[in-house]
Amino acid sequence: MNMAESAALSLSARERNWAEAKNAEDSDLVLINTCSVRATAEQRVFGRLSHYRTLKKKKNFTLVLAGCMAEKLGENFKKDYPIIDYIMGTQSRSIFPLILQAVEE
């Protein structure tokens, strides 16, 4: 699900000379591209956020939440998961290069 959207975001990062890390533990930025079509997809997002909450205690990195679930729940995510640095819905994916620029700086 959301493969085309993920590919577009990945391309945007590569255009700014970002490279994909082998795992989150080696990443400077983690992008979770959410989907709210199925309940199981939403549950996976919450599981991953819990994982990254633990990881952020050990390593500093930027966490970006994108996609339709991020758009639907918006800032409510940040209340429950303050580890999220940026939230962008599908309608605002054009800000991703600006997020990358902010992280670079």
Buried (B, 14 or more C-beta within 10 A) or exposed (E): BBEEBBEEBBEBBEEEEBEEEEEBEEBEBBBBBBBBEEEEBBEBBEEBBEEBBEBBEEEEBBBBBBBBBBBBBBEEBBEEBEBBBBBBBBEEBEBBBEBBEEBEE
